[in-house]
């Protein structure tokens, strides 16, 4: 039981840390986009910088050089030679679609159930530490945590995917083709849901066995 409690505490800390990091990174990107648009200034050459506001979303997209694009080179200081290089990924901003904004709106509200799910997970660990494992309360707690996390993750993934599709339409880079590629790992999420339902099935089997005794 002690091992489960320790692993549970570590899992909660990791989940909260990753979520906090993602929220801070998103807030910093949004703030920087707003400030760059608000304080838009001219560069030293006299060419104005592109103006955009905090209503833009920042995205990172893959790019692929066209066949007619000449390969650039840079200096390898160790070999003291010029070596070729290519740009494969860029960061830029796009105008989000209405659907993307709607999904983002719901994702903001999905944060509340997610934090309730964290609380349910803590209650689950407390219950396990008291040797109360296979109970209907623990089933409800684990399911609430799992599916609140899945809902938030799904909305955030959908928001990013919509932005990547829109980036292909809006972004143009001379000599390169913008590629719609959004890497999403659903494996871990599916495994979490699977083990949750296995736990639920285990509780039901135990309840049936208790009734037959």
Wavefront OBJ file of the C-alpha trace (Angstrom):
o trace
v 0.000 0.000 0.000
v 2.855 2.351 0.808
v 4.344 1.848 -2.680
v 1.001 2.650 -4.299
v 0.669 5.815 -2.213
v 4.181 6.971 -3.147
v 3.638 6.252 -6.853
v 0.265 7.993 -6.706
v 1.761 11.109 -5.149
v 4.504 11.154 -7.800
v 1.894 10.754 -10.545
v -0.132 13.676 -9.191
v 2.971 15.866 -8.970
v 3.951 15.015 -12.560
v 0.444 15.693 -13.904
v 0.149 19.017 -12.074
v 3.688 20.047 -13.105
v 3.105 19.256 -16.788
v -0.259 21.011 -16.796
v 1.168 24.078 -15.042
v 4.086 24.213 -17.484
v 1.716 24.008 -20.469
v -0.506 26.754 -19.035
v 2.464 29.044 -18.322
v 3.923 28.449 -21.787
v 0.560 29.199 -23.396
v 0.137 32.370 -21.338
v 3.647 33.569 -22.220
v 3.025 32.982 -25.935
v -0.290 34.832 -25.779
v 1.244 37.739 -23.845
v 4.211 38.012 -26.210
v 1.918 37.985 -29.239
v -0.178 40.775 -27.746
v 2.840 42.889 -26.778
v 4.486 42.464 -30.174
v 1.312 43.611 -31.863
v 0.733 46.493 -29.451
v 4.336 47.699 -29.531
v 4.839 47.101 -33.229
v 7.908 49.095 -34.313
v 10.067 49.474 -37.381
v 13.310 47.570 -37.745
v 16.578 49.428 -38.382
v 16.284 48.934 -42.139
v 13.081 50.923 -42.150
v 10.926 47.935 -43.088
v 7.929 47.659 -40.742
v 7.570 44.511 -38.737
v 4.408 42.464 -39.268
v 1.659 43.666 -36.999
v -0.544 41.235 -35.151
v -2.439 41.184 -31.893
v -3.097 38.824 -29.040
v -6.091 37.506 -30.999
v -3.627 35.491 -33.054
v -2.614 31.952 -32.094
v 0.998 30.847 -32.152
v 1.708 27.601 -33.994
v 4.717 25.529 -34.962
v 4.453 23.910 -38.395
v 6.678 21.692 -40.499
v 7.957 23.005 -43.825
v 9.376 21.135 -46.801
v 11.714 22.740 -49.372
v 10.505 22.773 -52.960
v 12.547 21.039 -55.645
v 13.530 24.410 -57.074
v 14.768 25.715 -53.716
v 18.532 26.086 -53.495
v 20.101 24.433 -50.472
v 21.539 26.994 -48.062
v 24.812 26.491 -46.266
v 26.383 27.382 -42.967
v 29.884 27.139 -41.570
v 30.917 24.121 -39.532
v 33.581 25.592 -37.256
v 35.010 22.177 -36.353
v 35.505 21.101 -39.984
v 36.063 24.681 -41.165
v 33.816 24.039 -44.154
v 30.442 25.129 -45.448
v 27.797 22.454 -44.975
v 24.213 22.404 -46.280
v 21.203 22.938 -44.049
v 17.439 23.046 -44.454
v 14.628 24.571 -42.434
v 12.134 21.888 -41.384
v 10.057 23.612 -38.683
v 9.036 27.215 -38.059
v 7.075 29.098 -35.418
v 4.568 31.715 -36.540
v 1.108 33.125 -35.799
v -2.232 32.595 -37.543
v -5.744 33.983 -37.337
v -7.734 31.266 -35.521
v -10.990 30.102 -37.056
v -14.345 30.380 -35.331
v -14.321 26.633 -34.650
v -10.861 26.846 -33.109
v -12.004 29.670 -30.834
v -15.106 27.705 -29.803
v -13.021 24.637 -28.940
v -10.593 26.811 -26.986
v -13.541 28.331 -25.083
v -14.799 24.908 -24.002
v -11.257 23.813 -23.136
v -11.000 26.698 -20.668
v -14.122 25.449 -18.873
v -12.865 21.851 -18.998
v -10.019 22.902 -16.698
v -12.445 23.036 -13.747
v -13.539 19.363 -13.973
v -9.888 18.429 -14.471
v -8.920 19.971 -11.127
v -11.900 18.223 -9.522
v -10.522 15.039 -11.066
v -7.157 15.691 -9.394
v -9.013 16.004 -6.086
v -10.792 12.697 -6.780
v -7.441 11.054 -7.460
v -6.122 12.305 -4.120
v -9.221 10.954 -2.361
v -8.660 7.636 -4.139
v -5.102 7.414 -2.811
v -6.275 8.262 0.705
v -8.888 5.517 0.467
v -6.304 2.997 -0.742
v -3.980 3.917 2.134
v -6.843 2.942 4.470
v -7.061 -0.442 2.678
v -10.391 0.488 1.109
v -9.563 -0.362 -2.497
v -12.387 -2.096 -4.373
v -15.279 0.225 -3.555
v -17.926 1.953 -5.656
v -16.665 5.343 -4.439
v -13.206 4.599 -5.804
v -14.754 3.589 -9.127
v -16.524 6.947 -9.367
v -13.369 8.838 -8.357
v -11.112 7.064 -10.822
v -13.591 7.402 -13.668
v -14.118 11.112 -13.009
v -10.376 11.747 -13.028
v -9.776 9.681 -16.165
v -12.560 11.123 -18.285
v -12.100 14.732 -17.139
v -8.450 14.406 -18.149
v -9.444 12.783 -21.453
v -11.944 15.567 -22.196
v -9.414 18.333 -21.550
v -6.688 16.564 -23.518
v -9.067 15.911 -26.406
v -10.194 19.546 -26.603
v -6.627 20.863 -26.462
v -5.551 18.397 -29.153
v -8.505 19.345 -31.366
v -7.657 23.034 -30.933
v -4.045 22.448 -31.995
v -5.124 20.284 -34.933
v -7.531 22.947 -36.231
v -4.783 25.563 -35.959
v -2.367 23.367 -37.900
v -4.910 22.894 -40.687
v -5.474 26.645 -40.803
v -1.724 27.298 -40.852
v -1.459 25.427 -44.163
v -3.966 27.870 -45.669
v -2.556 31.066 -44.148
v 1.214 30.635 -43.923
v 3.439 31.083 -46.979
v 7.231 30.752 -46.887
v 9.168 31.468 -50.078
v 10.733 28.298 -51.451
v 9.002 26.023 -48.946
v 5.748 24.111 -48.667
v 3.919 24.231 -45.350
v 3.034 20.694 -44.274
v 0.082 19.862 -42.024
v 1.684 17.569 -39.465
v 0.456 17.441 -35.893
v 2.029 14.811 -33.654
v -0.402 13.570 -31.040
v 0.157 10.662 -28.689
v -3.114 8.972 -27.761
v -1.419 5.762 -26.619
v -0.967 6.859 -23.008
v -4.535 8.170 -22.835
v -5.978 4.918 -24.200
v -3.910 2.899 -21.704
v -5.198 5.043 -18.803
v -8.809 4.525 -19.918
v -8.188 0.796 -20.385
v -6.785 0.312 -16.885
v -9.604 2.407 -15.431
v -12.219 0.141 -16.972
v -10.243 -2.939 -15.874
v -10.406 -1.613 -12.309
v -14.154 -1.031 -12.691
v -14.618 -4.580 -13.962
v -12.571 -5.896 -11.026
v -14.801 -4.073 -8.535
v -17.947 -5.490 -10.171
v -16.525 -9.034 -10.039
v -15.672 -8.590 -6.351
v -19.192 -7.329 -5.600
v -20.706 -10.344 -7.376
v -18.449 -12.705 -5.443
v -19.417 -11.042 -2.158
v -23.095 -11.572 -2.976
v -22.606 -15.279 -3.675
v -20.826 -15.890 -0.364
l 1 2 3 4 5 6 7 8 9 10 11 12 13 14 15 16 17 18 19 20 21 22 23 24 25 26 27 28 29 30 31 32 33 34 35 36 37 38 39 40 41 42 43 44 45 46 47 48 49 50 51 52 53 54 55 56 57 58 59 60 61 62 63 64 65 66 67 68 69 70 71 72 73 74 75 76 77 78 79 80 81 82 83 84 85 86 87 88 89 90 91 92 93 94 95 96 97 98 99 100 101 102 103 104 105 106 107 108 109 110 111 112 113 114 115 116 117 118 119 120 121 122 123 124 125 126 127 128 129 130 131 132 133 134 135 136 137 138 139 140 141 142 143 144 145 146 147 148 149 150 151 152 153 154 155 156 157 158 159 160 161 162 163 164 165 166 167 168 169 170 171 172 173 174 175 176 177 178 179 180 181 182 183 184 185 186 187 188 189 190 191 192 193 194 195 196 197 198 199 200 201 202 203 204 205 206 207 208 209 210 211 212 213
